[in-house]
Amino acid sequence: MYEITINSILSKNQLQIMSESMVQEIIDNNKLIDAADTIMKMEYLIKSIKDNPDYKDSLVAEIGKHGKYMNTYTGNRLELAEVGVKYDYSSCHDLELKEMEKQLEILEAKIKERKDFLKKLPAQGLEILRGDELLKIYPPSKSSTSGYKAILK
């Protein structure tokens, strides 16, 4: 396997081409487990850097020196943005909202209970009487996608 240097002059298109080439090489050389292990560590490293408050604060300050946004020397754009906006409604003292939230909580519990009931139905269905009408209900269809889970120790 060859070594690759990731640097700031690579374009999105070049990165896509590199990605496709690397995937093919990983498959051809049967290095799937090694690659998954390395990718897991790289993802953790990148997330740790991006989530670091010192990094975030310093980057926001640096971008702020240029206004609301700046373009990097390779043409990419960094913008200041409000992310993760949250509203705290507890201080509103709105009785109507509190009542609606209580109704929603009750309805969500009823929906969960009904879904659990439907999951347990036999495949051939179940006949139920609703008013004066006889209905046949069935369990929900189930689908999944195979994948993998990576756990960094």
N, C-alpha and C positions, 0 to 999 in steps of 0.2 A: 504494500500500500504506500502511496506517495504522500508526502507532507504538503499541506496547503497553508499558505499564509493568507489570513483574512485581514484585509486592510481597508482603509476608508475610501480608496479610489475605485473599489468594485461597484458596479451598477447593480440594480435589482435584476436585470436580465442576465448579467454575468453570474450572479449568485445562483439564479435558477439553473443555469447551464451547469455550474459546478455541482449543485445539489444532485441533479440527474446523473451526472457522471460518477459522483461519489457513491450514489445508491447502487448503480450498476457494478462498480468495482467491489463494493461490500458484498453484494450477492455473488458475483463471480468468484470471489476469493473466500467465500463462506465465513465472513467475519461479522455476521449478524449480531451475535452475542457481544462481541467486543465493541462493536459500534453502538449498540443500545446502551451499554455500560458507560461509554465515553459521552454519548449524547445526554444521558441522564445527569452526569456530572457537569457538563457544560450548561445545561438548562438551569441547574441549581446555582452555579456560579453567576450566570447572567441575572437571574432573579434576585440573588443576594445583593449584587451591585445596584440594580435598579431600585430595590426596596430600601437601600441604605439611606437614612435620613440626611447624613452629611453630603452624600452624592447628590440626592434630590435637591436639597437646599442650595448647594453650590451651583448646580446646573441652572436652577430657576433664576438665581442671582445673575449668572453669566448671560443667560438669554435676555433678562430684563435690561441689561446694559445696552441692548440693541433695540429696545422697544418691546412690542408685543410678540415679535417673532424675529427669527434670523435664518438665513440660509447658510448652510455649511459650504466650505470651499468646493465640495463635490456636487452641490446643487440640492442636497436634501434640506428639509425645512424643520426647524425646531420652533414650536409655538408655546407661549404661556397659555394655560387653559385651567378652568375650574373643573376639577375632576372629583367625583365622589360627593356631589352636593347632597346634603341630608337636611331634612326638615324635622323638627321636634314639635309635634302637635300637642304635647301634654300641657303646655303652658297656655293653650288657646281657651281652655275651659268651655269648649263647645259641646253642650249636652247632646245635640243632634248627631255629631260625629261619634261620640262615645256610644250612643245607642246603635248606630249603624255598624260600628266595629263589633259590638256585642252580637248583633244579628249575624254578621259575617262569620264570626267565630263558631256560632251554633251551626250555621249552614255548612261551613267547611268540615265540621265534625260529622255531620249527617252524610255529606258527600263521601268522606273517607270510609265511613261505616258501610255505605251502599257499595262502593267499589270493592271493599274487602269481601262483601257478600257475593258480588258478581264473579270475583276471581275463583270462588269456591264452587261455582255451579258445575254440574256435569257437562261434558262436551255435547251431549245430545239435547241440552237445554232443559228448561223447567217451565211448566205451565203455571201461570198465576192468574188469579181472578182480580181484575181491577174494575171496581164498580160492577157493571153487568157484562163486562167484556172479558173474554178469556184470551190472554196473551201468552206467547212463548218467548222467554228471554234466554239468552245464551251467555256464556262466559266471554270475557274480552279476548280478542286475538292478541297473540304475544309475538313479538319479534325482538331480535337482538343482533348486535354486530360483534363479531369476534375481534378481539384486540389483545392488548397486553397492558399490564400495569407494571411500572418500574418503581422500585422502592430503594431509595438511597440510604445506605447504612452508615 
